[in-house]
Amino acid sequence: PGGFERLTSLPLTPNKKVDRRALPAPQQVRLDVEKTSVAPRDTLELQLIKIWEKILDVRPIGVRDNFFELGGHSLLAVRLFAHIKKLTGKNLPLATLFQAPTVEQLANILREKGWTAPWSSLVAIQPGGSKPPFFCVHAIGGNVLTYRDLAYHLGPDQPVYGLQAQGLDGKQPYYTCVEDMAAHYVKEIRTLQPEGPYFLGGSSAGGMVAFEMAQQLHAQGQQVALLALFDTYGPGYPKPLPTASSFRRKLYRFIQRLDLHLRNLFLLEPEKRTVYTLSKLRILKKRIRKKVKRNIKDMTVGSFPGIKYFLPRSLREVAQANRQALSSYVPQAYPGRITLFRASKQPKGCYPDPELGWSGLAAGGLEIHEVPGYHGAIVEEPCVRALVKQLKVCLQKAQSAEPIEQRLASLVYFLLSFTLQILLPC
């Protein structure tokens, strides 16, 4: 709310309802964004402010305003960093926004002479907290900004780390094999946490890589307490029905997106619905404008319109390498338990499979939780709130469970004590 007014009592109508017309006019006391924001103090901060205002379509922006709180997300971050590279010549990893989410902090990094972005697949999304860390693997795009909302709703006591794809910096070699990718990520997480139990997760394609990580950790004698797959498709899923046409699938995807936004509106607080609607309309306006420009370019130079024109080359190549890796990966039966968070809305025109293709691949059992939303959307606002509500229960259960080694040791001790009591006289 823009302000608060304290009243000793509420005026009532003869029917004992609040008489809104009789309420006194509120005092003009509110937070003025323009007065509290900090203006740019040099040319670099001014240039960055202009880029932020263009990308986020928000004005005015102060040097200490948070990118994510202004409505920023992974796709906007890609455009933002492409502009920054064009301005400064420096190629910053998208994960830099976790440590430097303001213009002021980004400017400080860019001012450092000889500064080069330190590269690691392991990214601290939310490093604080007393609980065991939860490791989340990137989806097909390779970056881990999509887990920011999930980490936020898990709370400050739950550490969350992301695993971003190697090659996003344009320097490291890409992985085109899931097994190699998983081996690299296992090595990375063991530098932070040398011994289990481990808590792994991944959205969409990231869940398949997390699955292979769990396989390798188990082969190394390590315990995986939780393997959480966020609407990750197993082998052979989805399998289109013979009658499903290409037009019907495209129509379904359109209805899917429309229904998603309508459901999101109902999940948001009333005062946030207008902001959400206007932001989506602005995005639609920009997409239509870009589509027209790209089609004109297509007619003149014979290029193919699409998302690749605003994606940096490194991101396009990482996504292609990830697709290649997943297409050749053949998952084997996993000796542990899989926890699958399935989106409530699954592709139409396909054979129904409530297990999303994971049947028979979890020797320790397949636990399924349904989350309102569509594929890929359940880890983002506002659907992520329902996901986190269920994920917290699973994490708490897995974190409180006694390790298998301790349970076996306790059982052996009990059996030995019981045997000695029988054999030895009192």
Stockholm file with secondary structure:
# STOCKHOLM 1.0

chainA/1-426         PGGFERLTSLPLTPNKKVDRRALPAPQQVRLDVEKTSVAPRDTLELQLIKIWEKILDVRPIGVRDNFFELGGHSLLAVRLFAHIKKLTGKNLPLATLFQAPTVEQLANILREKGWTAPWSSLVAIQPGGSKPPFFCVHAIGGNVLTYRDLAYHLGPDQPVYGLQAQGLDGKQPYYTCVEDMAAHYVKEIRTLQPEGPYFLGGSSAGGMVAFEMAQQLHAQGQQVALLALFDTYGPGYPKPLPTASSFRRKLYRFIQRLDLHLRNLFLLEPEKRTVYTLSKLRILKKRIRKKVKRNIKDMTVGSFPGIKYFLPRSLREVAQANRQALSSYVPQAYPGRITLFRASKQPKGCYPDPELGWSGLAAGGLEIHEVPGYHGAIVEEPCVRALVKQLKVCLQKAQSAEPIEQRLASLVYFLLSFTLQILLPC
#=GR chainA/1-426 SS CCCCCCCSSCCBCTTSSBCGGGSCCCCCCCCCHHHHSCCCCSHHHHHHHHHHHHHHCCSSCCTTCCTTTTTCCHHHHHHHHHHHHHHHSCCCCTTHHHHCCSHHHHHHHHHSTTCCCCCCSEEEEECCCSSCCEEEECCTTCCCGGGHHHHHHHCTTSCEEEECCTTTTSSSCCCCCHHHHHHHHHHHHHHHCCSSCEEEEEETHHHHHHHHHHHHHHHTTCCEEEEEEESCCCTTCSCBCTTCCHHHHHHHHHHHHHHHHHHHHHHSCHHHHHHHHHHHHHHHHHHHHHHHHHHHHHHHHCCCCSGGGTSCHHHHHHHHHHHHHHHTCCCCCBSSCEEEEEESSCCSSBCCCTTTTCTTSBTTCEEEEEESSCTTTTTSTTHHHHHHHHHHHHHHHHHHSCCHHHHHHHHHHHHHHHHHHHHSCC
#=GC SS_cons         CCCCCCCSSCCBCTTSSBCGGGSCCCCCCCCCHHHHSCCCCSHHHHHHHHHHHHHHCCSSCCTTCCTTTTTCCHHHHHHHHHHHHHHHSCCCCTTHHHHCCSHHHHHHHHHSTTCCCCCCSEEEEECCCSSCCEEEECCTTCCCGGGHHHHHHHCTTSCEEEECCTTTTSSSCCCCCHHHHHHHHHHHHHHHCCSSCEEEEEETHHHHHHHHHHHHHHHTTCCEEEEEEESCCCTTCSCBCTTCCHHHHHHHHHHHHHHHHHHHHHHSCHHHHHHHHHHHHHHHHHHHHHHHHHHHHHHHHCCCCSGGGTSCHHHHHHHHHHHHHHHTCCCCCBSSCEEEEEESSCCSSBCCCTTTTCTTSBTTCEEEEEESSCTTTTTSTTHHHHHHHHHHHHHHHHHHSCCHHHHHHHHHHHHHHHHHHHHSCC
//
